[in-house]
Amino acid sequence: MEYLSWLSLKSVPGIGNLLFKRLIDRFKNPKTVFKAPLEELETVPGISHRIAQSILTHRVPDPLVKDMESALADGCRIILMTDREYPCLLLQIPDPPPFLFVRGRIPDRPAIAVVGSRGASDYGLANARRLSADLAQCGFLVVSGLARGIDTAAHSGVLGTNNPTVAILGNGLSGIYPPENKRLAQKIADSGALISEFPFFEPPEARNFPMRNRIISGMSLGTLVVEAAQKSGSLITARLAAEQNREVFAVPGSIRSFKSSGTHSLLKQGAKLVESIQDIIEEIPLFAEMDTAPNGSPIRSPGGTEHLKNKFNLDFSDLSVLKVLDSYPVHIDDIHGKVSMEPGLLSGILLKLELLGIVNQSPGKLFSLNEDVL
């Protein structure tokens, strides 16, 4: 079976993704590699005499055969780097995975990665859902990592528009991590794909996640970091995107929130500030001059509060209150200090706006705009 020779070459001690690609570039397929003379193997940059000998004496490990057979029996597919379905952008990075385990189908769409903090704020989650949904509705494929927080919100935002999304896992496809995302993972596989470079039974080890991050950024035209603290793993993905010569985007947050300190660092380093997907599209050369996105739909501009007037039949007082609110919770006393109305009237308007779903109330009489309706 052709797959077995690919998996076998990857299991040779000393053969990583970079050397594997060099061998395939030279010999075209693993079967030819295993049959090549020792002297010819040693002419490949990075292949030492010891590694060349290991290649020629290598035997297929029994656990590797079991792993491959289990993956195929469970409905997974193995996509080789020479297959047409293999993401073309991923081939351009220095160390692409030689093969991918895939559950589902990889949609043929231009991809944008959306990543961020696992412990995201309501502000970050709302922006991840909104921006991911907008990207999907405009014909883009949203790629993320199925992690808690921003990743989950990104996938969910796309699925809410009945569009496909792709999740890159840091473990084998025999299990889902985190376990609470099993149902979400199934929905992703139904219309898009779950992808992993790791063996079928590989557990979610910490060392795996930086490796999977290069795939998230590598198969995407750009990476959008929605919310990230200073030491967030999402910053690794952003760094990898920059090293892969891909675009890096960031959503600004509150200067008082440590959860946005990482995205602000990216902005200081030259990442493109994003308020709407228009900010993303105009940085991608292929789409920069377009008034419509890849699927032909118009590109949405940032929303405001005025358009809510007719939709919800709001009056002047309602709009006056909305104009002093934003995505960050504000105490009712601070709101009262900015609008000229009686406290009782203000409370009534805030209750009305909350019932309409335009405003969210947090414990402690804190109010904020609901990003999902803007």
LUMLUMLUM-406811 format. One record per residue (C-alpha): residue number from 0; residue in one letter; z, x, y. Coordinates in nm, 2 decimals, always signed. Example, Ala and Ser with C-alpha at 12.3 -4.5 7.8 and 13.67 -1.06 7.14 Angstrom:
BEGIN
0/a/+0.78/+1.23/-0.45
1/s/+0.71/+1.37/-0.11
This chain:
BEGIN
0/m/+0.00/+0.00/+0.00
1/e/-0.10/+0.14/+0.34
2/y/+0.23/+0.05/+0.50
3/l/+0.42/+0.26/+0.26
4/s/+0.25/+0.58/+0.36
5/w/+0.33/+0.52/+0.73
6/l/+0.69/+0.45/+0.66
7/s/+0.71/+0.75/+0.43
8/l/+0.57/+0.99/+0.69
9/k/+0.83/+0.86/+0.94
10/s/+1.10/+0.94/+0.69
11/v/+1.01/+1.31/+0.66
12/p/+1.30/+1.52/+0.81
13/g/+1.20/+1.65/+1.15
14/i/+0.92/+1.39/+1.21
15/g/+1.01/+1.19/+1.52
16/n/+0.78/+0.95/+1.71
17/l/+0.63/+1.23/+1.92
18/l/+0.53/+1.45/+1.62
19/f/+0.41/+1.14/+1.43
20/k/+0.17/+1.05/+1.71
21/r/+0.04/+1.41/+1.72
22/l/-0.02/+1.40/+1.35
23/i/-0.21/+1.07/+1.37
24/d/-0.41/+1.19/+1.67
25/r/-0.52/+1.49/+1.45
26/f/-0.55/+1.34/+1.10
27/k/-0.61/+0.97/+1.18
28/n/-0.37/+0.83/+0.91
29/p/-0.06/+0.94/+0.71
30/k/-0.25/+0.97/+0.37
31/t/-0.47/+1.24/+0.52
32/v/-0.16/+1.41/+0.66
33/f/+0.00/+1.43/+0.32
34/k/-0.32/+1.58/+0.17
35/a/-0.37/+1.83/+0.45
36/p/-0.34/+2.21/+0.37
37/l/-0.01/+2.37/+0.49
38/e/-0.20/+2.60/+0.73
39/e/-0.38/+2.31/+0.90
40/l/-0.05/+2.11/+0.94
41/e/+0.10/+2.41/+1.12
42/t/-0.18/+2.41/+1.38
43/v/-0.04/+2.08/+1.52
44/p/+0.19/+2.15/+1.82
45/g/+0.56/+2.11/+1.71
46/i/+0.49/+2.13/+1.34
47/s/+0.68/+2.43/+1.21
48/h/+0.64/+2.60/+0.87
49/r/+0.96/+2.42/+0.75
50/i/+0.84/+2.08/+0.87
51/a/+0.49/+2.13/+0.72
52/q/+0.65/+2.22/+0.38
53/s/+0.87/+1.91/+0.40
54/i/+0.56/+1.69/+0.45
55/l/+0.39/+1.83/+0.15
56/t/+0.69/+1.80/-0.08
57/h/+0.81/+1.47/+0.05
58/r/+0.87/+1.18/-0.19
59/v/+0.91/+0.82/-0.09
60/p/+1.28/+0.73/-0.08
61/d/+1.36/+0.43/-0.30
62/p/+1.57/+0.25/-0.02
63/l/+1.26/+0.27/+0.21
64/v/+1.05/+0.08/-0.05
65/k/+1.32/-0.18/-0.09
66/d/+1.35/-0.22/+0.29
67/m/+0.97/-0.27/+0.34
68/e/+0.95/-0.52/+0.05
69/s/+1.24/-0.71/+0.19
70/a/+1.09/-0.73/+0.53
71/l/+0.76/-0.86/+0.40
72/a/+0.92/-1.11/+0.17
73/d/+1.12/-1.25/+0.46
74/g/+0.81/-1.33/+0.65
75/c/+0.80/-1.02/+0.88
76/r/+0.48/-0.83/+0.94
77/i/+0.43/-0.46/+1.00
78/i/+0.20/-0.37/+1.28
79/l/+0.06/-0.01/+1.28
80/m/-0.02/+0.18/+1.59
81/t/-0.38/+0.18/+1.49
82/d/-0.39/-0.20/+1.46
83/r/-0.55/-0.42/+1.73
84/e/-0.24/-0.63/+1.77
85/y/-0.03/-0.32/+1.86
86/p/+0.06/-0.35/+2.24
87/c/-0.20/-0.13/+2.41
88/l/+0.04/-0.02/+2.70
89/l/+0.30/+0.09/+2.44
90/l/+0.04/+0.34/+2.30
91/q/+0.04/+0.51/+2.64
92/i/+0.40/+0.63/+2.63
93/p/+0.47/+0.98/+2.49
94/d/+0.66/+0.86/+2.19
95/p/+0.54/+0.52/+2.08
96/p/+0.68/+0.37/+1.76
97/p/+0.43/+0.44/+1.47
98/f/+0.48/+0.09/+1.36
99/l/+0.66/-0.23/+1.46
100/f/+0.83/-0.49/+1.24
101/v/+0.74/-0.83/+1.39
102/r/+0.86/-1.18/+1.33
103/g/+0.61/-1.42/+1.49
104/r/+0.30/-1.32/+1.70
105/i/+0.27/-1.10/+2.00
106/p/+0.10/-1.31/+2.28
107/d/-0.20/-1.15/+2.44
108/r/-0.07/-1.16/+2.80
109/p/+0.01/-0.91/+3.07
110/a/+0.38/-0.83/+3.02
111/i/+0.67/-0.79/+3.27
112/a/+1.01/-0.68/+3.14
113/v/+1.31/-0.87/+3.28
114/v/+1.65/-0.70/+3.21
115/g/+2.00/-0.69/+3.36
116/s/+2.37/-0.70/+3.30
117/r/+2.53/-0.85/+3.00
118/g/+2.82/-0.97/+3.21
119/a/+2.60/-1.13/+3.48
120/s/+2.72/-1.36/+3.76
121/d/+2.59/-1.71/+3.81
122/y/+2.37/-1.58/+4.08
123/g/+2.21/-1.32/+3.85
124/l/+2.17/-1.57/+3.56
125/a/+2.00/-1.83/+3.79
126/n/+1.76/-1.57/+3.93
127/a/+1.67/-1.44/+3.58
128/r/+1.59/-1.80/+3.47
129/r/+1.39/-1.88/+3.78
130/l/+1.19/-1.56/+3.81
131/s/+1.12/-1.55/+3.43
132/a/+1.01/-1.92/+3.43
133/d/+0.78/-1.85/+3.73
134/l/+0.63/-1.54/+3.56
135/a/+0.56/-1.74/+3.24
136/q/+0.41/-2.03/+3.42
137/c/+0.17/-1.79/+3.60
138/g/+0.05/-1.65/+3.27
139/f/+0.27/-1.34/+3.22
140/l/+0.46/-1.25/+2.91
141/v/+0.83/-1.19/+2.97
142/v/+0.97/-0.91/+2.76
143/s/+1.35/-0.86/+2.73
144/g/+1.61/-0.75/+2.48
145/l/+1.79/-1.07/+2.36
146/a/+2.12/-0.93/+2.49
147/r/+2.39/-1.15/+2.64
148/g/+2.36/-1.23/+3.01
149/i/+2.04/-1.16/+3.20
150/d/+1.83/-1.11/+2.88
151/t/+1.94/-1.44/+2.74
152/a/+1.87/-1.62/+3.07
153/a/+1.53/-1.46/+3.09
154/h/+1.42/-1.58/+2.75
155/s/+1.57/-1.92/+2.80
156/g/+1.40/-1.96/+3.14
157/v/+1.06/-1.89/+2.97
158/l/+1.12/-2.12/+2.68
159/g/+1.21/-2.40/+2.92
160/t/+0.85/-2.39/+3.04
161/n/+0.71/-2.41/+2.69
162/n/+0.57/-2.06/+2.72
163/p/+0.61/-1.77/+2.47
164/t/+0.84/-1.47/+2.53
165/v/+0.91/-1.15/+2.33
166/a/+1.25/-1.00/+2.24
167/i/+1.28/-0.63/+2.14
168/l/+1.58/-0.58/+1.91
169/g/+1.81/-0.28/+1.88
170/n/+1.86/-0.35/+1.51
171/g/+1.65/-0.45/+1.21
172/l/+1.50/-0.80/+1.18
173/s/+1.73/-0.89/+0.89
174/g/+2.00/-0.99/+1.15
175/i/+2.03/-1.11/+1.51
176/y/+2.26/-0.94/+1.76
177/p/+2.44/-1.09/+1.93
178/p/+2.50/-1.35/+1.66
179/e/+2.54/-1.64/+1.91
180/n/+2.17/-1.59/+1.99
181/k/+2.04/-1.68/+1.64
182/r/+1.91/-2.02/+1.75
183/l/+1.75/-1.86/+2.06
184/a/+1.59/-1.59/+1.84
185/q/+1.43/-1.85/+1.62
186/k/+1.29/-2.03/+1.92
187/i/+1.14/-1.71/+2.04
188/a/+0.98/-1.63/+1.71
189/d/+0.83/-1.98/+1.68
190/s/+0.61/-1.93/+1.99
191/g/+0.63/-1.55/+2.06
192/a/+0.78/-1.26/+1.87
193/l/+1.09/-1.07/+1.77
194/i/+1.01/-0.70/+1.75
195/s/+1.19/-0.40/+1.62
196/e/+1.10/-0.04/+1.53
197/f/+1.41/-0.01/+1.31
198/p/+1.43/-0.06/+0.93
199/f/+1.48/-0.42/+0.82
200/f/+1.85/-0.37/+0.74
201/e/+1.94/-0.14/+1.03
202/p/+2.26/-0.26/+1.20
203/p/+2.29/-0.28/+1.58
204/e/+2.42/+0.08/+1.64
205/a/+2.49/+0.18/+2.00
206/r/+2.24/+0.47/+1.97
207/n/+1.96/+0.23/+1.90
208/f/+1.96/+0.05/+2.23
209/p/+1.83/+0.33/+2.46
210/m/+1.55/+0.37/+2.21
211/r/+1.46/+0.00/+2.21
212/n/+1.47/+0.01/+2.60
213/r/+1.17/+0.24/+2.60
214/i/+0.97/-0.02/+2.41
215/i/+1.07/-0.30/+2.66
216/s/+0.95/-0.09/+2.95
217/g/+0.67/+0.07/+2.76
218/m/+0.48/-0.25/+2.67
219/s/+0.52/-0.39/+3.02
220/l/+0.33/-0.34/+3.35
221/g/+0.66/-0.33/+3.53
222/t/+1.03/-0.38/+3.48
223/l/+1.24/-0.62/+3.68
224/v/+1.61/-0.55/+3.70
225/v/+1.78/-0.88/+3.81
226/e/+2.14/-0.77/+3.82
227/a/+2.31/-0.44/+3.71
228/a/+2.62/-0.25/+3.77
229/q/+2.61/+0.12/+3.84
230/k/+2.64/+0.23/+3.47
231/s/+2.44/-0.06/+3.33
232/g/+2.20/+0.01/+3.03
233/s/+1.94/-0.17/+3.24
234/l/+1.92/+0.13/+3.46
235/i/+1.81/+0.33/+3.16
236/t/+1.52/+0.09/+3.11
237/a/+1.43/+0.12/+3.48
238/r/+1.44/+0.50/+3.46
239/l/+1.22/+0.49/+3.15
240/a/+0.97/+0.26/+3.33
241/a/+0.95/+0.51/+3.61
242/e/+0.89/+0.80/+3.37
243/q/+0.62/+0.59/+3.20
244/n/+0.45/+0.55/+3.54
245/r/+0.52/+0.17/+3.54
246/e/+0.65/-0.04/+3.84
247/v/+1.02/-0.09/+3.89
248/f/+1.15/-0.40/+4.06
249/a/+1.50/-0.51/+4.16
250/v/+1.66/-0.83/+4.29
251/p/+1.91/-0.76/+4.57
252/g/+2.26/-0.90/+4.55
253/s/+2.58/-0.91/+4.75
254/i/+2.69/-0.58/+4.90
255/r/+3.05/-0.68/+4.79
256/s/+2.96/-0.73/+4.43
257/f/+2.98/-0.43/+4.19
258/k/+2.75/-0.62/+3.96
259/s/+2.46/-0.55/+4.20
260/s/+2.55/-0.19/+4.28
261/g/+2.30/-0.07/+4.02
262/t/+2.01/-0.28/+4.16
263/h/+2.09/-0.16/+4.51
264/s/+2.07/+0.20/+4.39
265/l/+1.73/+0.13/+4.25
266/l/+1.62/-0.02/+4.58
267/k/+1.74/+0.29/+4.76
268/q/+1.53/+0.50/+4.52
269/g/+1.22/+0.31/+4.60
270/a/+1.22/+0.01/+4.37
271/k/+1.03/-0.30/+4.50
272/l/+1.27/-0.57/+4.64
273/v/+1.19/-0.90/+4.47
274/e/+1.26/-1.25/+4.61
275/s/+0.98/-1.42/+4.43
276/i/+0.71/-1.33/+4.18
277/q/+0.47/-1.28/+4.46
278/d/+0.66/-0.95/+4.53
279/i/+0.59/-0.85/+4.17
280/i/+0.22/-0.95/+4.16
281/e/+0.13/-0.77/+4.48
282/e/+0.25/-0.43/+4.34
283/i/+0.03/-0.47/+4.03
284/p/-0.32/-0.34/+4.11
285/l/-0.50/-0.57/+3.87
286/f/-0.34/-0.88/+4.03
287/a/-0.26/-0.77/+4.38
288/e/-0.55/-0.95/+4.56
289/m/-0.51/-1.27/+4.37
290/d/-0.40/-1.60/+4.52
291/t/-0.36/-1.73/+4.17
292/a/-0.19/-1.57/+3.87
293/p/-0.35/-1.48/+3.53
294/n/-0.36/-1.84/+3.41
295/g/-0.52/-1.97/+3.73
296/s/-0.21/-2.14/+3.87
297/p/-0.11/-2.09/+4.23
298/i/+0.15/-1.82/+4.30
299/r/+0.47/-1.97/+4.43
300/s/+0.63/-1.84/+4.75
301/p/+1.00/-1.82/+4.80
302/g/+1.17/-2.16/+4.84
303/g/+1.39/-2.28/+5.12
304/t/+1.60/-2.59/+5.20
305/e/+1.35/-2.78/+5.41
306/h/+1.14/-2.89/+5.12
307/l/+1.45/-3.06/+4.97
308/k/+1.45/-3.31/+5.26
309/n/+1.19/-3.55/+5.13
310/k/+1.26/-3.48/+4.76
311/f/+1.62/-3.59/+4.79
312/n/+1.60/-3.81/+5.11
313/l/+1.84/-3.58/+5.30
314/d/+1.94/-3.64/+5.66
315/f/+2.01/-3.40/+5.95
316/s/+2.38/-3.36/+5.85
317/d/+2.29/-3.28/+5.49
318/l/+2.04/-3.01/+5.60
319/s/+2.29/-2.87/+5.85
320/v/+2.53/-2.80/+5.57
321/l/+2.26/-2.66/+5.34
322/k/+2.15/-2.41/+5.60
323/v/+2.49/-2.24/+5.61
324/l/+2.50/-2.20/+5.23
325/d/+2.34/-1.94/+5.01
326/s/+2.36/-1.83/+4.65
327/y/+2.71/-1.68/+4.69
328/p/+3.01/-1.91/+4.69
329/v/+3.15/-1.98/+5.03
330/h/+3.49/-2.14/+5.09
331/i/+3.49/-2.49/+5.25
332/d/+3.69/-2.36/+5.55
333/d/+3.42/-2.10/+5.62
334/i/+3.15/-2.38/+5.60
335/h/+3.36/-2.59/+5.84
336/g/+3.37/-2.31/+6.08
337/k/+2.99/-2.30/+6.09
338/v/+2.91/-2.67/+6.12
339/s/+3.01/-2.92/+6.39
340/m/+3.15/-3.21/+6.19
341/e/+3.48/-3.36/+6.08
342/p/+3.64/-3.22/+5.76
343/g/+3.62/-3.56/+5.59
344/l/+3.24/-3.59/+5.66
345/l/+3.19/-3.23/+5.54
346/s/+3.37/-3.30/+5.21
347/g/+3.16/-3.61/+5.16
348/i/+2.83/-3.43/+5.22
349/l/+2.93/-3.15/+4.98
350/l/+3.02/-3.40/+4.72
351/k/+2.68/-3.58/+4.77
352/l/+2.49/-3.25/+4.74
353/e/+2.69/-3.15/+4.43
354/l/+2.61/-3.48/+4.26
355/l/+2.24/-3.43/+4.35
356/g/+2.25/-3.09/+4.18
357/i/+2.17/-2.90/+4.50
358/v/+2.51/-2.74/+4.54
359/n/+2.75/-2.59/+4.29
360/q/+3.12/-2.60/+4.33
361/s/+3.34/-2.33/+4.19
362/p/+3.72/-2.33/+4.15
363/g/+3.90/-2.28/+4.48
364/k/+3.68/-2.51/+4.69
365/l/+3.39/-2.26/+4.68
366/f/+3.04/-2.39/+4.73
367/s/+2.70/-2.23/+4.67
368/l/+2.33/-2.33/+4.65
369/n/+2.19/-2.41/+4.31
370/e/+1.90/-2.16/+4.28
371/d/+1.74/-2.37/+4.00
372/v/+1.64/-2.65/+4.25
373/l/+1.52/-2.43/+4.53
